[in-house]
Amino acid sequence: MAEIKIFNASGQAAGTLEAPEKLSSANAKMALVHQVAVAELAGRRQGTASTLRRDEVAGSGVKIRRQKGTGRSRQGDKRVPHMRGGGVVHGPKPRDYHQDTPRKMRQAAFRTALNSRLQNDVLFVLDGLEMAAPKTKEFVALLGTMELAGKKLLLLTSAADANLRLSARNIPRVQVQSVEQTGLTDVLRSEAVLCTRGAWDELSARVAGTNSRDTDDAANDSTEVAA
């Protein structure tokens, strides 16, 4: 069974804990992980890009010059696409980029990405850290002790870690999120994942499929076809 290294508040190794069975055994196909990642990124697109077509551009519809006898090219009105200020051909219009993905596919892809960090020994738990006030300098020193300084780090926190979030949010290459906020692409972009003890409990529940987020997903996806 795979084990996860635990660090104490001083940044020293303080033992290990056993990874959940669903996490350590996750092994979805890369095609599935790719599909879910693309759908997740597509869902973040605003889809507000908009251009004016020929019939939407302001301007006269009168023919620029007569058809024959000038020795010049034939032209229509000034709103045609090849004229400066004319309409755009096949330009973007507001649209929804959302892609429906079954809940089981999202869960399998997320577990697989997290398992890849586990297998590479870059999934850690930070236990016992209680910050009375936001101290970025102290947290940077702590990352250095854990040999995580300079790495692209995904830091998962719980509601009780408010001062920790404030301490870490401005550190370059450190992304601070709650377990509910984080997604597949956040894990894929990281070089290491560090969880506080409270966040690890929430993440374990999410991996097991027993937290509120999965319950909400199940309700939203009741009409979807299971993978």
Contacts in CASP RR format, 6 or more apart in sequence:
PFRMAT RR
TARGET T0000
AUTHOR 0000-0000-0000
METHOD contacts of the structure
MODEL  1
MAEIKIFNASGQAAGTLEAPEKLSSANAKMALVHQVAVAELAGRRQGTAS
TLRRDEVAGSGVKIRRQKGTGRSRQGDKRVPHMRGGGVVHGPKPRDYHQD
TPRKMRQAAFRTALNSRLQNDVLFVLDGLEMAAPKTKEFVALLGTMELAG
KKLLLLTSAADANLRLSARNIPRVQVQSVEQTGLTDVLRSEAVLCTRGAW
DELSARVAGTNSRDTDDAANDSTEVAA
1 18 0 8 1.000
1 19 0 8 1.000
1 21 0 8 1.000
1 24 0 8 1.000
2 18 0 8 1.000
2 19 0 8 1.000
2 23 0 8 1.000
2 24 0 8 1.000
2 118 0 8 1.000
2 119 0 8 1.000
3 16 0 8 1.000
3 17 0 8 1.000
3 18 0 8 1.000
3 19 0 8 1.000
4 16 0 8 1.000
4 17 0 8 1.000
4 18 0 8 1.000
4 19 0 8 1.000
4 118 0 8 1.000
4 123 0 8 1.000
4 124 0 8 1.000
4 125 0 8 1.000
5 13 0 8 1.000
5 15 0 8 1.000
5 16 0 8 1.000
5 121 0 8 1.000
5 124 0 8 1.000
5 125 0 8 1.000
6 13 0 8 1.000
6 14 0 8 1.000
6 15 0 8 1.000
6 16 0 8 1.000
6 17 0 8 1.000
6 124 0 8 1.000
6 125 0 8 1.000
6 126 0 8 1.000
6 127 0 8 1.000
7 13 0 8 1.000
7 14 0 8 1.000
7 124 0 8 1.000
7 125 0 8 1.000
7 126 0 8 1.000
7 127 0 8 1.000
7 146 0 8 1.000
8 14 0 8 1.000
8 127 0 8 1.000
8 128 0 8 1.000
8 129 0 8 1.000
9 126 0 8 1.000
9 127 0 8 1.000
9 128 0 8 1.000
9 129 0 8 1.000
9 130 0 8 1.000
9 142 0 8 1.000
10 142 0 8 1.000
10 145 0 8 1.000
11 126 0 8 1.000
11 142 0 8 1.000
11 145 0 8 1.000
11 146 0 8 1.000
12 145 0 8 1.000
14 127 0 8 1.000
17 125 0 8 1.000
19 118 0 8 1.000
20 204 0 8 1.000
20 207 0 8 1.000
20 208 0 8 1.000
22 111 0 8 1.000
22 207 0 8 1.000
22 208 0 8 1.000
22 209 0 8 1.000
23 111 0 8 1.000
23 114 0 8 1.000
23 115 0 8 1.000
23 118 0 8 1.000
23 204 0 8 1.000
23 207 0 8 1.000
24 115 0 8 1.000
24 118 0 8 1.000
25 115 0 8 1.000
26 108 0 8 1.000
26 111 0 8 1.000
26 112 0 8 1.000
26 114 0 8 1.000
26 115 0 8 1.000
27 112 0 8 1.000
27 115 0 8 1.000
28 108 0 8 1.000
28 109 0 8 1.000
28 111 0 8 1.000
28 112 0 8 1.000
32 105 0 8 1.000
32 108 0 8 1.000
32 109 0 8 1.000
32 112 0 8 1.000
32 227 0 8 1.000
33 109 0 8 1.000
33 112 0 8 1.000
33 113 0 8 1.000
33 184 0 8 1.000
33 188 0 8 1.000
35 101 0 8 1.000
35 105 0 8 1.000
35 109 0 8 1.000
36 101 0 8 1.000
36 105 0 8 1.000
36 106 0 8 1.000
36 109 0 8 1.000
36 110 0 8 1.000
36 184 0 8 1.000
37 109 0 8 1.000
37 184 0 8 1.000
37 185 0 8 1.000
37 188 0 8 1.000
38 99 0 8 1.000
39 99 0 8 1.000
39 100 0 8 1.000
39 101 0 8 1.000
40 183 0 8 1.000
40 184 0 8 1.000
40 185 0 8 1.000
41 185 0 8 1.000
42 97 0 8 1.000
42 98 0 8 1.000
42 99 0 8 1.000
43 97 0 8 1.000
43 98 0 8 1.000
43 99 0 8 1.000
45 97 0 8 1.000
47 92 0 8 1.000
47 94 0 8 1.000
47 95 0 8 1.000
47 96 0 8 1.000
47 97 0 8 1.000
48 94 0 8 1.000
49 92 0 8 1.000
49 93 0 8 1.000
49 94 0 8 1.000
50 92 0 8 1.000
50 93 0 8 1.000
50 94 0 8 1.000
51 87 0 8 1.000
51 88 0 8 1.000
51 91 0 8 1.000
51 92 0 8 1.000
51 93 0 8 1.000
52 86 0 8 1.000
52 87 0 8 1.000
52 88 0 8 1.000
53 87 0 8 1.000
53 88 0 8 1.000
53 91 0 8 1.000
54 79 0 8 1.000
54 80 0 8 1.000
54 81 0 8 1.000
54 86 0 8 1.000
54 87 0 8 1.000
55 79 0 8 1.000
56 87 0 8 1.000
57 79 0 8 1.000
57 85 0 8 1.000
57 86 0 8 1.000
57 87 0 8 1.000
59 77 0 8 1.000
59 78 0 8 1.000
59 79 0 8 1.000
60 77 0 8 1.000
60 78 0 8 1.000
61 77 0 8 1.000
61 78 0 8 1.000
61 79 0 8 1.000
62 77 0 8 1.000
63 75 0 8 1.000
63 76 0 8 1.000
63 77 0 8 1.000
64 75 0 8 1.000
64 76 0 8 1.000
64 77 0 8 1.000
64 78 0 8 1.000
65 72 0 8 1.000
65 75 0 8 1.000
67 74 0 8 1.000
78 85 0 8 1.000
78 86 0 8 1.000
79 85 0 8 1.000
79 86 0 8 1.000
79 87 0 8 1.000
80 86 0 8 1.000
80 87 0 8 1.000
81 87 0 8 1.000
81 88 0 8 1.000
81 89 0 8 1.000
100 224 0 8 1.000
102 221 0 8 1.000
102 224 0 8 1.000
102 225 0 8 1.000
102 226 0 8 1.000
102 227 0 8 1.000
103 214 0 8 1.000
103 217 0 8 1.000
103 218 0 8 1.000
103 220 0 8 1.000
103 221 0 8 1.000
103 224 0 8 1.000
104 226 0 8 1.000
104 227 0 8 1.000
105 227 0 8 1.000
106 184 0 8 1.000
106 217 0 8 1.000
107 209 0 8 1.000
107 214 0 8 1.000
108 227 0 8 1.000
109 184 0 8 1.000
110 183 0 8 1.000
110 184 0 8 1.000
110 187 0 8 1.000
110 206 0 8 1.000
110 207 0 8 1.000
111 207 0 8 1.000
113 184 0 8 1.000
113 187 0 8 1.000
113 188 0 8 1.000
114 123 0 8 1.000
114 187 0 8 1.000
114 193 0 8 1.000
114 203 0 8 1.000
114 207 0 8 1.000
117 123 0 8 1.000
117 187 0 8 1.000
117 190 0 8 1.000
117 192 0 8 1.000
117 193 0 8 1.000
122 191 0 8 1.000
122 192 0 8 1.000
122 193 0 8 1.000
123 192 0 8 1.000
123 193 0 8 1.000
123 195 0 8 1.000
124 146 0 8 1.000
124 148 0 8 1.000
124 192 0 8 1.000
124 193 0 8 1.000
124 194 0 8 1.000
124 195 0 8 1.000
125 194 0 8 1.000
125 195 0 8 1.000
125 196 0 8 1.000
125 197 0 8 1.000
125 200 0 8 1.000
126 194 0 8 1.000
126 195 0 8 1.000
126 196 0 8 1.000
126 197 0 8 1.000
127 196 0 8 1.000
127 197 0 8 1.000
128 197 0 8 1.000
129 142 0 8 1.000
129 164 0 8 1.000
129 196 0 8 1.000
131 138 0 8 1.000
131 139 0 8 1.000
131 163 0 8 1.000
131 164 0 8 1.000
131 167 0 8 1.000
132 163 0 8 1.000
133 163 0 8 1.000
134 163 0 8 1.000
134 166 0 8 1.000
134 167 0 8 1.000
135 163 0 8 1.000
135 167 0 8 1.000
136 167 0 8 1.000
136 168 0 8 1.000
136 170 0 8 1.000
136 171 0 8 1.000
138 167 0 8 1.000
139 164 0 8 1.000
139 167 0 8 1.000
139 168 0 8 1.000
139 171 0 8 1.000
140 149 0 8 1.000
140 171 0 8 1.000
143 149 0 8 1.000
143 150 0 8 1.000
143 153 0 8 1.000
143 171 0 8 1.000
143 174 0 8 1.000
146 194 0 8 1.000
148 192 0 8 1.000
148 194 0 8 1.000
150 172 0 8 1.000
150 173 0 8 1.000
151 173 0 8 1.000
151 191 0 8 1.000
151 192 0 8 1.000
152 173 0 8 1.000
152 175 0 8 1.000
152 189 0 8 1.000
152 190 0 8 1.000
152 191 0 8 1.000
152 192 0 8 1.000
153 173 0 8 1.000
153 174 0 8 1.000
153 175 0 8 1.000
153 190 0 8 1.000
153 191 0 8 1.000
153 192 0 8 1.000
153 193 0 8 1.000
153 194 0 8 1.000
154 175 0 8 1.000
154 177 0 8 1.000
154 182 0 8 1.000
154 186 0 8 1.000
154 187 0 8 1.000
154 189 0 8 1.000
154 190 0 8 1.000
154 192 0 8 1.000
154 193 0 8 1.000
154 194 0 8 1.000
155 164 0 8 1.000
155 168 0 8 1.000
155 174 0 8 1.000
155 175 0 8 1.000
155 176 0 8 1.000
155 177 0 8 1.000
155 194 0 8 1.000
155 195 0 8 1.000
156 177 0 8 1.000
156 178 0 8 1.000
156 179 0 8 1.000
156 182 0 8 1.000
156 193 0 8 1.000
156 194 0 8 1.000
156 195 0 8 1.000
156 196 0 8 1.000
156 199 0 8 1.000
156 200 0 8 1.000
156 203 0 8 1.000
157 164 0 8 1.000
157 165 0 8 1.000
157 176 0 8 1.000
157 177 0 8 1.000
157 178 0 8 1.000
157 196 0 8 1.000
157 199 0 8 1.000
158 178 0 8 1.000
158 179 0 8 1.000
158 196 0 8 1.000
158 198 0 8 1.000
158 199 0 8 1.000
158 201 0 8 1.000
158 202 0 8 1.000
159 178 0 8 1.000
160 198 0 8 1.000
161 196 0 8 1.000
161 198 0 8 1.000
161 199 0 8 1.000
164 196 0 8 1.000
165 176 0 8 1.000
168 174 0 8 1.000
168 176 0 8 1.000
169 176 0 8 1.000
175 186 0 8 1.000
175 189 0 8 1.000
175 190 0 8 1.000
177 186 0 8 1.000
178 199 0 8 1.000
178 202 0 8 1.000
179 199 0 8 1.000
179 202 0 8 1.000
179 203 0 8 1.000
179 206 0 8 1.000
179 211 0 8 1.000
180 202 0 8 1.000
180 213 0 8 1.000
187 193 0 8 1.000
195 203 0 8 1.000
202 211 0 8 1.000
205 211 0 8 1.000
206 213 0 8 1.000
206 214 0 8 1.000
END
